[in-house]
Structure formats: C-alpha cells, structure tokens
Amino acid sequence: MADYAKCQLKALDRIVKKIADAEGHLTKIEDSVDNKKHRTA
C-alpha cells in the first residue's frame, strides 16, 4: 500500500511540474503579446 501511495505522489509531482511549466510558457506568451500591442499602439 505504501508503494502505491509513493507512486501516486510521484505522479502528482510530475503533473504539478507540468502545470508550472505550462503556466510559465503562458506568461511568456502573454508578455510577448502585450509587448506587440504596445509597439503597434
């Protein structure tokens, strides 16, 4: 049972890291979009 819990924790860790990476990419994209808007205005 403990092994199963450890596996679940590792999987959750991976998911959390993927979400954090995705959020980082999104903020980069949003920043670049904002920069483009400012340049054209």
PDB file of all heavy atoms in Angstrom:
ATOM      1  N   MET A   1       0.825  -1.208   0.000  1.00  0.00           N
ATOM      2  CA  MET A   1       0.000   0.000   0.000  1.00  0.00           C
ATOM      3  C   MET A   1       0.862   1.263   0.000  1.00  0.00           C
ATOM      4  O   MET A   1       0.556   2.219  -0.694  1.00  0.00           O
ATOM      5  CB  MET A   1      -0.908  -0.038   1.239  1.00  0.00           C
ATOM      6  CG  MET A   1      -2.050   0.945   1.177  1.00  0.00           C
ATOM      7  SD  MET A   1      -3.216   0.533  -0.129  1.00  0.00           S
ATOM      8  CE  MET A   1      -4.244   1.968  -0.068  1.00  0.00           C
ATOM      9  N   ALA A   2       1.937   1.231   0.753  1.00  0.00           N
ATOM     10  CA  ALA A   2       2.808   2.403   0.802  1.00  0.00           C
ATOM     11  C   ALA A   2       3.441   2.659  -0.563  1.00  0.00           C
ATOM     12  O   ALA A   2       3.609   3.813  -0.959  1.00  0.00           O
ATOM     13  CB  ALA A   2       3.883   2.211   1.856  1.00  0.00           C
ATOM     14  N   ASP A   3       3.797   1.572  -1.283  1.00  0.00           N
ATOM     15  CA  ASP A   3       4.385   1.742  -2.614  1.00  0.00           C
ATOM     16  C   ASP A   3       3.403   2.442  -3.541  1.00  0.00           C
ATOM     17  O   ASP A   3       3.779   3.303  -4.333  1.00  0.00           O
ATOM     18  CB  ASP A   3       4.767   0.376  -3.206  1.00  0.00           C
ATOM     19  CG  ASP A   3       5.967  -0.221  -2.482  1.00  0.00           C
ATOM     20  OD1 ASP A   3       6.716   0.550  -1.845  1.00  0.00           O
ATOM     21  OD2 ASP A   3       6.151  -1.445  -2.560  1.00  0.00           O
ATOM     22  N   TYR A   4       2.128   2.045  -3.436  1.00  0.00           N
ATOM     23  CA  TYR A   4       1.100   2.655  -4.280  1.00  0.00           C
ATOM     24  C   TYR A   4       0.997   4.154  -3.986  1.00  0.00           C
ATOM     25  O   TYR A   4       0.925   4.975  -4.904  1.00  0.00           O
ATOM     26  CB  TYR A   4      -0.245   1.966  -4.038  1.00  0.00           C
ATOM     27  CG  TYR A   4      -1.378   2.520  -4.857  1.00  0.00           C
ATOM     28  CD1 TYR A   4      -1.422   2.295  -6.231  1.00  0.00           C
ATOM     29  CD2 TYR A   4      -2.392   3.271  -4.269  1.00  0.00           C
ATOM     30  CE1 TYR A   4      -2.449   2.803  -6.989  1.00  0.00           C
ATOM     31  CE2 TYR A   4      -3.430   3.777  -5.030  1.00  0.00           C
ATOM     32  CZ  TYR A   4      -3.460   3.544  -6.393  1.00  0.00           C
ATOM     33  OH  TYR A   4      -4.473   4.044  -7.153  1.00  0.00           O
ATOM     34  N   ALA A   5       1.034   4.520  -2.727  1.00  0.00           N
ATOM     35  CA  ALA A   5       0.959   5.929  -2.342  1.00  0.00           C
ATOM     36  C   ALA A   5       2.167   6.689  -2.881  1.00  0.00           C
ATOM     37  O   ALA A   5       2.040   7.812  -3.361  1.00  0.00           O
ATOM     38  CB  ALA A   5       0.875   6.051  -0.827  1.00  0.00           C
ATOM     39  N   LYS A   6       3.344   6.064  -2.812  1.00  0.00           N
ATOM     40  CA  LYS A   6       4.546   6.717  -3.330  1.00  0.00           C
ATOM     41  C   LYS A   6       4.421   6.955  -4.827  1.00  0.00           C
ATOM     42  O   LYS A   6       4.791   8.015  -5.327  1.00  0.00           O
ATOM     43  CB  LYS A   6       5.777   5.849  -3.044  1.00  0.00           C
ATOM     44  CG  LYS A   6       6.307   5.985  -1.640  1.00  0.00           C
ATOM     45  CD  LYS A   6       7.553   5.134  -1.445  1.00  0.00           C
ATOM     46  CE  LYS A   6       7.981   5.069   0.007  1.00  0.00           C
ATOM     47  NZ  LYS A   6       9.065   4.105   0.213  1.00  0.00           N
ATOM     48  N   CYS A   7       3.904   5.967  -5.548  1.00  0.00           N
ATOM     49  CA  CYS A   7       3.711   6.112  -6.992  1.00  0.00           C
ATOM     50  C   CYS A   7       2.753   7.268  -7.286  1.00  0.00           C
ATOM     51  O   CYS A   7       2.981   8.049  -8.196  1.00  0.00           O
ATOM     52  CB  CYS A   7       3.164   4.821  -7.602  1.00  0.00           C
ATOM     53  SG  CYS A   7       4.407   3.544  -7.797  1.00  0.00           S
ATOM     54  N   GLN A   8       1.685   7.359  -6.516  1.00  0.00           N
ATOM     55  CA  GLN A   8       0.718   8.439  -6.717  1.00  0.00           C
ATOM     56  C   GLN A   8       1.362   9.796  -6.454  1.00  0.00           C
ATOM     57  O   GLN A   8       1.143  10.748  -7.203  1.00  0.00           O
ATOM     58  CB  GLN A   8      -0.480   8.250  -5.787  1.00  0.00           C
ATOM     59  CG  GLN A   8      -1.491   7.273  -6.346  1.00  0.00           C
ATOM     60  CD  GLN A   8      -2.775   7.285  -5.530  1.00  0.00           C
ATOM     61  OE1 GLN A   8      -2.741   7.401  -4.315  1.00  0.00           O
ATOM     62  NE2 GLN A   8      -3.898   7.158  -6.192  1.00  0.00           N
ATOM     63  N   LEU A   9       2.170   9.878  -5.409  1.00  0.00           N
ATOM     64  CA  LEU A   9       2.843  11.142  -5.094  1.00  0.00           C
ATOM     65  C   LEU A   9       3.792  11.540  -6.216  1.00  0.00           C
ATOM     66  O   LEU A   9       3.852  12.711  -6.597  1.00  0.00           O
ATOM     67  CB  LEU A   9       3.610  11.017  -3.778  1.00  0.00           C
ATOM     68  CG  LEU A   9       2.771  11.195  -2.513  1.00  0.00           C
ATOM     69  CD1 LEU A   9       3.624  10.927  -1.277  1.00  0.00           C
ATOM     70  CD2 LEU A   9       2.172  12.584  -2.436  1.00  0.00           C
ATOM     71  N   LYS A  10       4.531  10.564  -6.752  1.00  0.00           N
ATOM     72  CA  LYS A  10       5.441  10.861  -7.856  1.00  0.00           C
ATOM     73  C   LYS A  10       4.667  11.354  -9.066  1.00  0.00           C
ATOM     74  O   LYS A  10       5.072  12.310  -9.735  1.00  0.00           O
ATOM     75  CB  LYS A  10       6.256   9.616  -8.229  1.00  0.00           C
ATOM     76  CG  LYS A  10       7.400   9.347  -7.275  1.00  0.00           C
ATOM     77  CD  LYS A  10       8.193   8.133  -7.706  1.00  0.00           C
ATOM     78  CE  LYS A  10       9.261   7.768  -6.707  1.00  0.00           C
ATOM     79  NZ  LYS A  10       9.912   6.498  -7.047  1.00  0.00           N
ATOM     80  N   ALA A  11       3.530  10.716  -9.361  1.00  0.00           N
ATOM     81  CA  ALA A  11       2.707  11.133 -10.494  1.00  0.00           C
ATOM     82  C   ALA A  11       2.180  12.552 -10.273  1.00  0.00           C
ATOM     83  O   ALA A  11       2.198  13.380 -11.191  1.00  0.00           O
ATOM     84  CB  ALA A  11       1.557  10.156 -10.689  1.00  0.00           C
ATOM     85  N   LEU A  12       1.722  12.839  -9.060  1.00  0.00           N
ATOM     86  CA  LEU A  12       1.237  14.188  -8.750  1.00  0.00           C
ATOM     87  C   LEU A  12       2.353  15.211  -8.911  1.00  0.00           C
ATOM     88  O   LEU A  12       2.136  16.296  -9.453  1.00  0.00           O
ATOM     89  CB  LEU A  12       0.702  14.237  -7.316  1.00  0.00           C
ATOM     90  CG  LEU A  12      -0.739  13.797  -7.132  1.00  0.00           C
ATOM     91  CD1 LEU A  12      -1.085  13.769  -5.645  1.00  0.00           C
ATOM     92  CD2 LEU A  12      -1.693  14.727  -7.855  1.00  0.00           C
ATOM     93  N   ASP A  13       3.546  14.864  -8.464  1.00  0.00           N
ATOM     94  CA  ASP A  13       4.695  15.756  -8.614  1.00  0.00           C
ATOM     95  C   ASP A  13       4.918  16.088 -10.077  1.00  0.00           C
ATOM     96  O   ASP A  13       5.145  17.243 -10.434  1.00  0.00           O
ATOM     97  CB  ASP A  13       5.956  15.080  -8.056  1.00  0.00           C
ATOM     98  CG  ASP A  13       6.368  15.670  -6.718  1.00  0.00           C
ATOM     99  OD1 ASP A  13       5.618  16.518  -6.196  1.00  0.00           O
ATOM    100  OD2 ASP A  13       7.440  15.291  -6.220  1.00  0.00           O
ATOM    101  N   ARG A  14       4.876  15.051 -10.931  1.00  0.00           N
ATOM    102  CA  ARG A  14       5.074  15.266 -12.360  1.00  0.00           C
ATOM    103  C   ARG A  14       4.000  16.186 -12.924  1.00  0.00           C
ATOM    104  O   ARG A  14       4.305  17.087 -13.714  1.00  0.00           O
ATOM    105  CB  ARG A  14       5.049  13.924 -13.110  1.00  0.00           C
ATOM    106  CG  ARG A  14       6.434  13.321 -13.228  1.00  0.00           C
ATOM    107  CD  ARG A  14       6.388  12.050 -14.048  1.00  0.00           C
ATOM    108  NE  ARG A  14       6.629  10.926 -13.169  1.00  0.00           N
ATOM    109  CZ  ARG A  14       5.863   9.848 -13.066  1.00  0.00           C
ATOM    110  NH1 ARG A  14       4.800   9.712 -13.810  1.00  0.00           N
ATOM    111  NH2 ARG A  14       6.171   8.892 -12.232  1.00  0.00           N
ATOM    112  N   ILE A  15       2.757  15.966 -12.510  1.00  0.00           N
ATOM    113  CA  ILE A  15       1.658  16.801 -13.007  1.00  0.00           C
ATOM    114  C   ILE A  15       1.853  18.251 -12.568  1.00  0.00           C
ATOM    115  O   ILE A  15       1.695  19.179 -13.361  1.00  0.00           O
ATOM    116  CB  ILE A  15       0.301  16.237 -12.511  1.00  0.00           C
ATOM    117  CG1 ILE A  15       0.030  14.893 -13.182  1.00  0.00           C
ATOM    118  CG2 ILE A  15      -0.822  17.232 -12.789  1.00  0.00           C
ATOM    119  CD1 ILE A  15      -1.096  14.108 -12.539  1.00  0.00           C
ATOM    120  N   VAL A  16       2.217  18.434 -11.307  1.00  0.00           N
ATOM    121  CA  VAL A  16       2.427  19.795 -10.794  1.00  0.00           C
ATOM    122  C   VAL A  16       3.538  20.482 -11.580  1.00  0.00           C
ATOM    123  O   VAL A  16       3.427  21.657 -11.938  1.00  0.00           O
ATOM    124  CB  VAL A  16       2.756  19.745  -9.285  1.00  0.00           C
ATOM    125  CG1 VAL A  16       3.278  21.074  -8.786  1.00  0.00           C
ATOM    126  CG2 VAL A  16       1.508  19.338  -8.508  1.00  0.00           C
ATOM    127  N   LYS A  17       4.619  19.762 -11.860  1.00  0.00           N
ATOM    128  CA  LYS A  17       5.723  20.354 -12.617  1.00  0.00           C
ATOM    129  C   LYS A  17       5.263  20.731 -14.020  1.00  0.00           C
ATOM    130  O   LYS A  17       5.614  21.789 -14.532  1.00  0.00           O
ATOM    131  CB  LYS A  17       6.896  19.377 -12.688  1.00  0.00           C
ATOM    132  CG  LYS A  17       7.712  19.354 -11.417  1.00  0.00           C
ATOM    133  CD  LYS A  17       8.830  18.334 -11.472  1.00  0.00           C
ATOM    134  CE  LYS A  17       9.527  18.207 -10.125  1.00  0.00           C
ATOM    135  NZ  LYS A  17      10.347  17.000 -10.038  1.00  0.00           N
ATOM    136  N   LYS A  18       4.469  19.851 -14.651  1.00  0.00           N
ATOM    137  CA  LYS A  18       3.979  20.158 -15.997  1.00  0.00           C
ATOM    138  C   LYS A  18       3.093  21.387 -15.985  1.00  0.00           C
ATOM    139  O   LYS A  18       3.173  22.232 -16.878  1.00  0.00           O
ATOM    140  CB  LYS A  18       3.209  18.962 -16.565  1.00  0.00           C
ATOM    141  CG  LYS A  18       4.124  17.847 -17.025  1.00  0.00           C
ATOM    142  CD  LYS A  18       3.340  16.687 -17.587  1.00  0.00           C
ATOM    143  CE  LYS A  18       4.274  15.554 -17.976  1.00  0.00           C
ATOM    144  NZ  LYS A  18       3.542  14.366 -18.399  1.00  0.00           N
ATOM    145  N   ILE A  19       2.237  21.500 -14.967  1.00  0.00           N
ATOM    146  CA  ILE A  19       1.354  22.677 -14.871  1.00  0.00           C
ATOM    147  C   ILE A  19       2.197  23.940 -14.678  1.00  0.00           C
ATOM    148  O   ILE A  19       1.956  24.957 -15.324  1.00  0.00           O
ATOM    149  CB  ILE A  19       0.346  22.494 -13.714  1.00  0.00           C
ATOM    150  CG1 ILE A  19      -0.654  21.394 -14.069  1.00  0.00           C
ATOM    151  CG2 ILE A  19      -0.374  23.809 -13.424  1.00  0.00           C
ATOM    152  CD1 ILE A  19      -1.541  20.974 -12.920  1.00  0.00           C
ATOM    153  N   ALA A  20       3.192  23.864 -13.826  1.00  0.00           N
ATOM    154  CA  ALA A  20       4.047  25.021 -13.581  1.00  0.00           C
ATOM    155  C   ALA A  20       4.762  25.425 -14.863  1.00  0.00           C
ATOM    156  O   ALA A  20       4.855  26.614 -15.191  1.00  0.00           O
ATOM    157  CB  ALA A  20       5.056  24.710 -12.476  1.00  0.00           C
ATOM    158  N   ASP A  21       5.264  24.442 -15.614  1.00  0.00           N
ATOM    159  CA  ASP A  21       5.929  24.739 -16.884  1.00  0.00           C
ATOM    160  C   ASP A  21       4.953  25.409 -17.846  1.00  0.00           C
ATOM    161  O   ASP A  21       5.286  26.396 -18.499  1.00  0.00           O
ATOM    162  CB  ASP A  21       6.469  23.456 -17.524  1.00  0.00           C
ATOM    163  CG  ASP A  21       7.702  22.934 -16.799  1.00  0.00           C
ATOM    164  OD1 ASP A  21       8.261  23.668 -15.956  1.00  0.00           O
ATOM    165  OD2 ASP A  21       8.103  21.791 -17.078  1.00  0.00           O
ATOM    166  N   ALA A  22       3.743  24.855 -17.936  1.00  0.00           N
ATOM    167  CA  ALA A  22       2.742  25.414 -18.849  1.00  0.00           C
ATOM    168  C   ALA A  22       2.410  26.852 -18.467  1.00  0.00           C
ATOM    169  O   ALA A  22       2.291  27.720 -19.329  1.00  0.00           O
ATOM    170  CB  ALA A  22       1.484  24.553 -18.829  1.00  0.00           C
ATOM    171  N   GLU A  23       2.279  27.120 -17.160  1.00  0.00           N
ATOM    172  CA  GLU A  23       1.977  28.479 -16.712  1.00  0.00           C
ATOM    173  C   GLU A  23       3.115  29.420 -17.072  1.00  0.00           C
ATOM    174  O   GLU A  23       2.881  30.552 -17.491  1.00  0.00           O
ATOM    175  CB  GLU A  23       1.718  28.494 -15.208  1.00  0.00           C
ATOM    176  CG  GLU A  23       0.362  27.942 -14.843  1.00  0.00           C
ATOM    177  CD  GLU A  23       0.107  27.955 -13.344  1.00  0.00           C
ATOM    178  OE1 GLU A  23       1.071  27.941 -12.557  1.00  0.00           O
ATOM    179  OE2 GLU A  23      -1.075  27.952 -12.978  1.00  0.00           O
ATOM    180  N   GLY A  24       4.340  28.932 -16.940  1.00  0.00           N
ATOM    181  CA  GLY A  24       5.484  29.754 -17.314  1.00  0.00           C
ATOM    182  C   GLY A  24       5.459  30.103 -18.785  1.00  0.00           C
ATOM    183  O   GLY A  24       5.688  31.248 -19.173  1.00  0.00           O
ATOM    184  N   HIS A  25       5.148  29.119 -19.628  1.00  0.00           N
ATOM    185  CA  HIS A  25       5.064  29.370 -21.064  1.00  0.00           C
ATOM    186  C   HIS A  25       3.944  30.358 -21.371  1.00  0.00           C
ATOM    187  O   HIS A  25       4.105  31.249 -22.196  1.00  0.00           O
ATOM    188  CB  HIS A  25       4.816  28.060 -21.820  1.00  0.00           C
ATOM    189  CG  HIS A  25       6.017  27.179 -21.865  1.00  0.00           C
ATOM    190  ND1 HIS A  25       7.213  27.561 -22.425  1.00  0.00           N
ATOM    191  CD2 HIS A  25       6.217  25.915 -21.426  1.00  0.00           C
ATOM    192  CE1 HIS A  25       8.086  26.582 -22.327  1.00  0.00           C
ATOM    193  NE2 HIS A  25       7.513  25.565 -21.706  1.00  0.00           N
ATOM    194  N   LEU A  26       2.806  30.180 -20.701  1.00  0.00           N
ATOM    195  CA  LEU A  26       1.671  31.078 -20.949  1.00  0.00           C
ATOM    196  C   LEU A  26       2.024  32.512 -20.582  1.00  0.00           C
ATOM    197  O   LEU A  26       1.704  33.435 -21.333  1.00  0.00           O
ATOM    198  CB  LEU A  26       0.457  30.619 -20.138  1.00  0.00           C
ATOM    199  CG  LEU A  26      -0.382  29.529 -20.775  1.00  0.00           C
ATOM    200  CD1 LEU A  26      -1.490  29.102 -19.819  1.00  0.00           C
ATOM    201  CD2 LEU A  26      -1.000  30.000 -22.077  1.00  0.00           C
ATOM    202  N   THR A  27       2.688  32.705 -19.459  1.00  0.00           N
ATOM    203  CA  THR A  27       3.032  34.071 -19.080  1.00  0.00           C
ATOM    204  C   THR A  27       4.013  34.670 -20.079  1.00  0.00           C
ATOM    205  O   THR A  27       3.910  35.849 -20.420  1.00  0.00           O
ATOM    206  CB  THR A  27       3.622  34.135 -17.657  1.00  0.00           C
ATOM    207  OG1 THR A  27       4.661  33.186 -17.546  1.00  0.00           O
ATOM    208  CG2 THR A  27       2.565  33.870 -16.614  1.00  0.00           C
ATOM    209  N   LYS A  28       4.939  33.862 -20.604  1.00  0.00           N
ATOM    210  CA  LYS A  28       5.861  34.366 -21.626  1.00  0.00           C
ATOM    211  C   LYS A  28       5.087  34.793 -22.862  1.00  0.00           C
ATOM    212  O   LYS A  28       5.343  35.847 -23.441  1.00  0.00           O
ATOM    213  CB  LYS A  28       6.872  33.276 -22.007  1.00  0.00           C
ATOM    214  CG  LYS A  28       8.021  33.150 -21.048  1.00  0.00           C
ATOM    215  CD  LYS A  28       8.992  32.090 -21.521  1.00  0.00           C
ATOM    216  CE  LYS A  28       9.978  31.708 -20.443  1.00  0.00           C
ATOM    217  NZ  LYS A  28      10.758  30.521 -20.812  1.00  0.00           N
ATOM    218  N   ILE A  29       4.135  33.956 -23.276  1.00  0.00           N
ATOM    219  CA  ILE A  29       3.336  34.273 -24.461  1.00  0.00           C
ATOM    220  C   ILE A  29       2.529  35.550 -24.215  1.00  0.00           C
ATOM    221  O   ILE A  29       2.493  36.446 -25.057  1.00  0.00           O
ATOM    222  CB  ILE A  29       2.406  33.092 -24.810  1.00  0.00           C
ATOM    223  CG1 ILE A  29       3.243  31.905 -25.294  1.00  0.00           C
ATOM    224  CG2 ILE A  29       1.388  33.506 -25.866  1.00  0.00           C
ATOM    225  CD1 ILE A  29       2.476  30.599 -25.326  1.00  0.00           C
ATOM    226  N   GLU A  30       1.885  35.636 -23.047  1.00  0.00           N
ATOM    227  CA  GLU A  30       1.088  36.820 -22.734  1.00  0.00           C
ATOM    228  C   GLU A  30       1.963  38.068 -22.719  1.00  0.00           C
ATOM    229  O   GLU A  30       1.559  39.116 -23.228  1.00  0.00           O
ATOM    230  CB  GLU A  30       0.393  36.646 -21.385  1.00  0.00           C
ATOM    231  CG  GLU A  30      -0.782  35.695 -21.444  1.00  0.00           C
ATOM    232  CD  GLU A  30      -1.320  35.336 -20.070  1.00  0.00           C
ATOM    233  OE1 GLU A  30      -0.706  35.723 -19.055  1.00  0.00           O
ATOM    234  OE2 GLU A  30      -2.363  34.659 -20.021  1.00  0.00           O
ATOM    235  N   ASP A  31       3.157  37.968 -22.169  1.00  0.00           N
ATOM    236  CA  ASP A  31       4.061  39.113 -22.132  1.00  0.00           C
ATOM    237  C   ASP A  31       4.436  39.544 -23.541  1.00  0.00           C
ATOM    238  O   ASP A  31       4.447  40.733 -23.850  1.00  0.00           O
ATOM    239  CB  ASP A  31       5.329  38.774 -21.340  1.00  0.00           C
ATOM    240  CG  ASP A  31       5.062  38.705 -19.846  1.00  0.00           C
ATOM    241  OD1 ASP A  31       3.966  39.136 -19.431  1.00  0.00           O
ATOM    242  OD2 ASP A  31       5.933  38.221 -19.110  1.00  0.00           O
ATOM    243  N   SER A  32       4.729  38.585 -24.408  1.00  0.00           N
ATOM    244  CA  SER A  32       5.117  38.944 -25.766  1.00  0.00           C
ATOM    245  C   SER A  32       3.941  39.558 -26.516  1.00  0.00           C
ATOM    246  O   SER A  32       4.116  40.476 -27.307  1.00  0.00           O
ATOM    247  CB  SER A  32       5.673  37.731 -26.512  1.00  0.00           C
ATOM    248  OG  SER A  32       4.659  36.786 -26.743  1.00  0.00           O
ATOM    249  N   VAL A  33       2.727  39.075 -26.252  1.00  0.00           N
ATOM    250  CA  VAL A  33       1.545  39.660 -26.888  1.00  0.00           C
ATOM    251  C   VAL A  33       1.368  41.098 -26.405  1.00  0.00           C
ATOM    252  O   VAL A  33       1.104  41.991 -27.202  1.00  0.00           O
ATOM    253  CB  VAL A  33       0.291  38.809 -26.585  1.00  0.00           C
ATOM    254  CG1 VAL A  33      -0.975  39.557 -26.980  1.00  0.00           C
ATOM    255  CG2 VAL A  33       0.372  37.485 -27.327  1.00  0.00           C
ATOM    256  N   ASP A  34       1.531  41.329 -25.114  1.00  0.00           N
ATOM    257  CA  ASP A  34       1.425  42.680 -24.572  1.00  0.00           C
ATOM    258  C   ASP A  34       2.462  43.601 -25.216  1.00  0.00           C
ATOM    259  O   ASP A  34       2.149  44.730 -25.587  1.00  0.00           O
ATOM    260  CB  ASP A  34       1.622  42.671 -23.058  1.00  0.00           C
ATOM    261  CG  ASP A  34       0.371  42.207 -22.337  1.00  0.00           C
ATOM    262  OD1 ASP A  34      -0.691  42.159 -22.970  1.00  0.00           O
ATOM    263  OD2 ASP A  34       0.460  41.886 -21.125  1.00  0.00           O
ATOM    264  N   ASN A  35       3.669  43.103 -25.376  1.00  0.00           N
ATOM    265  CA  ASN A  35       4.731  43.923 -25.964  1.00  0.00           C
ATOM    266  C   ASN A  35       4.377  44.307 -27.398  1.00  0.00           C
ATOM    267  O   ASN A  35       4.591  45.434 -27.822  1.00  0.00           O
ATOM    268  CB  ASN A  35       6.066  43.173 -25.947  1.00  0.00           C
ATOM    269  CG  ASN A  35       6.636  43.093 -24.537  1.00  0.00           C
ATOM    270  OD1 ASN A  35       6.239  43.854 -23.666  1.00  0.00           O
ATOM    271  ND2 ASN A  35       7.559  42.170 -24.323  1.00  0.00           N
ATOM    272  N   LYS A  36       3.826  43.371 -28.146  1.00  0.00           N
ATOM    273  CA  LYS A  36       3.438  43.661 -29.517  1.00  0.00           C
ATOM    274  C   LYS A  36       2.338  44.714 -29.557  1.00  0.00           C
ATOM    275  O   LYS A  36       2.349  45.608 -30.395  1.00  0.00           O
ATOM    276  CB  LYS A  36       2.972  42.376 -30.223  1.00  0.00           C
ATOM    277  CG  LYS A  36       4.118  41.463 -30.577  1.00  0.00           C
ATOM    278  CD  LYS A  36       3.626  40.164 -31.179  1.00  0.00           C
ATOM    279  CE  LYS A  36       4.781  39.178 -31.339  1.00  0.00           C
ATOM    280  NZ  LYS A  36       4.308  37.839 -31.621  1.00  0.00           N
ATOM    281  N   LYS A  37       1.378  44.616 -28.631  1.00  0.00           N
ATOM    282  CA  LYS A  37       0.298  45.602 -28.577  1.00  0.00           C
ATOM    283  C   LYS A  37       0.870  46.993 -28.315  1.00  0.00           C
ATOM    284  O   LYS A  37       0.464  47.969 -28.938  1.00  0.00           O
ATOM    285  CB  LYS A  37      -0.690  45.234 -27.456  1.00  0.00           C
ATOM    286  CG  LYS A  37      -1.660  44.150 -27.833  1.00  0.00           C
ATOM    287  CD  LYS A  37      -2.638  43.923 -26.682  1.00  0.00           C
ATOM    288  CE  LYS A  37      -3.460  42.661 -26.880  1.00  0.00           C
ATOM    289  NZ  LYS A  37      -4.148  42.298 -25.643  1.00  0.00           N
ATOM    290  N   HIS A  38       1.798  47.093 -27.387  1.00  0.00           N
ATOM    291  CA  HIS A  38       2.364  48.391 -27.047  1.00  0.00           C
ATOM    292  C   HIS A  38       3.137  48.985 -28.215  1.00  0.00           C
ATOM    293  O   HIS A  38       3.107  50.179 -28.452  1.00  0.00           O
ATOM    294  CB  HIS A  38       3.287  48.265 -25.817  1.00  0.00           C
ATOM    295  CG  HIS A  38       2.536  48.006 -24.564  1.00  0.00           C
ATOM    296  ND1 HIS A  38       1.512  48.793 -24.124  1.00  0.00           N
ATOM    297  CD2 HIS A  38       2.625  47.016 -23.635  1.00  0.00           C
ATOM    298  CE1 HIS A  38       1.022  48.319 -22.987  1.00  0.00           C
ATOM    299  NE2 HIS A  38       1.686  47.232 -22.676  1.00  0.00           N
ATOM    300  N   ARG A  39       3.823  48.138 -28.968  1.00  0.00           N
ATOM    301  CA  ARG A  39       4.615  48.642 -30.095  1.00  0.00           C
ATOM    302  C   ARG A  39       3.716  49.201 -31.184  1.00  0.00           C
ATOM    303  O   ARG A  39       4.062  50.195 -31.815  1.00  0.00           O
ATOM    304  CB  ARG A  39       5.475  47.508 -30.675  1.00  0.00           C
ATOM    305  CG  ARG A  39       6.696  47.238 -29.817  1.00  0.00           C
ATOM    306  CD  ARG A  39       7.655  46.292 -30.513  1.00  0.00           C
ATOM    307  NE  ARG A  39       8.461  45.605 -29.524  1.00  0.00           N
ATOM    308  CZ  ARG A  39       8.553  44.296 -29.400  1.00  0.00           C
ATOM    309  NH1 ARG A  39       7.912  43.506 -30.224  1.00  0.00           N
ATOM    310  NH2 ARG A  39       9.287  43.770 -28.469  1.00  0.00           N
ATOM    311  N   THR A  40       2.567  48.541 -31.411  1.00  0.00           N
ATOM    312  CA  THR A  40       1.707  48.990 -32.508  1.00  0.00           C
ATOM    313  C   THR A  40       0.877  50.200 -32.086  1.00  0.00           C
ATOM    314  O   THR A  40       0.448  50.969 -32.926  1.00  0.00           O
ATOM    315  CB  THR A  40       0.764  47.866 -32.975  1.00  0.00           C
ATOM    316  OG1 THR A  40       0.040  47.388 -31.850  1.00  0.00           O
ATOM    317  CG2 THR A  40       1.549  46.722 -33.573  1.00  0.00           C
ATOM    318  N   ALA A  41       0.678  50.386 -30.779  1.00  0.00           N
ATOM    319  CA  ALA A  41      -0.182  51.498 -30.335  1.00  0.00           C
ATOM    320  C   ALA A  41       0.513  52.829 -30.492  1.00  0.00           C
ATOM    321  O   ALA A  41       1.711  52.924 -30.560  1.00  0.00           O
ATOM    322  CB  ALA A  41      -0.540  51.289 -28.850  1.00  0.00           C
TER     323      ALA A  41
END
